[in-house]
Amino acid sequence: MTFRFDDTGPAGKVPAITPGFWVIKVLATTLGETGGDTLGMTMDLGYLVSTAIFAGLLAVLVWLQIAARGISPPLYWLTIVASTTAGTTLADFATRSLGIGYTGGSALLLACVLASLAVWRRTLGSIDVDTVREPRAEGFYWLTITFSQTLGTTLGDWVADTGDLGYAGAALLFGGLLAVLAALHYAASASRVCLFWGAFILTRPLGAAVGDFLDKPLAHGGLNVSRPLASLVLAAAILLLMRVFPQRADGHLARLAAAR
């Protein structure tokens, strides 16, 4: 995999928000669940060590993202996967090892997401991902994403583990909520920015539920698929879909700049 950069100027460094973007995002969050569990559980490294590994990788990738001249889809999605794997192990460490539970963990992480968005908007005037094209905006973007990935992991585990839905039921629930947001996007005048962040958060518990459904034992409601195998299959699917779906940045800012 090579990091080919598209110097898109004012169009930003986030791929265009298309249906293909969301398909890849769901697969990436599912990979984050199976990949995080591979280190934390299958390889028995524990949640703290696994979090340190993924957080270190995430820090390097975010630095590369910010330093890049333009959009690189492989680098972008690798950073997304790193954020979701770090979110998986961090959420498990907080809710299980530290014992703050799903309720406390969800409340804390939701507060972190909202605070990050509020400070971002107050500092730069917009939280629209189309404006993510300079270092400060990118810093806020990746911080908010990491909080949202961790929040989503906690929400997914909360719904699947404490209710009667199980992993498959939780996946259907979060998939249904995403369908509602999609309907609002096409049928109402709801805020595009709010819909994006709502969908971005909800794709994570959907991925967490699907990942757990794949790799948990049959006795616990899963399919007992090997975590490393599931992770490899998901990674291959993401690479394939990156070639199928357009991965250029949203061009409307570039068009606006050209019209001036």
HELIX and SHEET records of a PDB file:
HELIX    1   1 GLY A    9  ALA A   11  5                                   3    
HELIX    2   2 PRO A   19  ASP A   37  1                                  19    
HELIX    3   3 THR A   38  THR A   42  3                                   5    
HELIX    4   4 TYR A   47  ALA A   67  1                                  21    
HELIX    5   5 PRO A   73  ASP A   92  1                                  20    
HELIX    6   6 PHE A   93  SER A   97  3                                   5    
HELIX    7   7 GLY A  101  LEU A  124  1                                  24    
HELIX    8   8 VAL A  129  THR A  131  5                                   3    
HELIX    9   9 PRO A  135  THR A  162  1                                  28    
HELIX   10  10 GLY A  166  ALA A  187  1                                  22    
HELIX   11  11 ARG A  192  ASP A  215  1                                  24    
HELIX   12  12 LEU A  218  HIS A  220  5                                   3    
HELIX   13  13 ARG A  227  VAL A  244  1                                  18    
HELIX   14  14 HIS A  252  ALA A  259  1                                   8    
END                                                                             
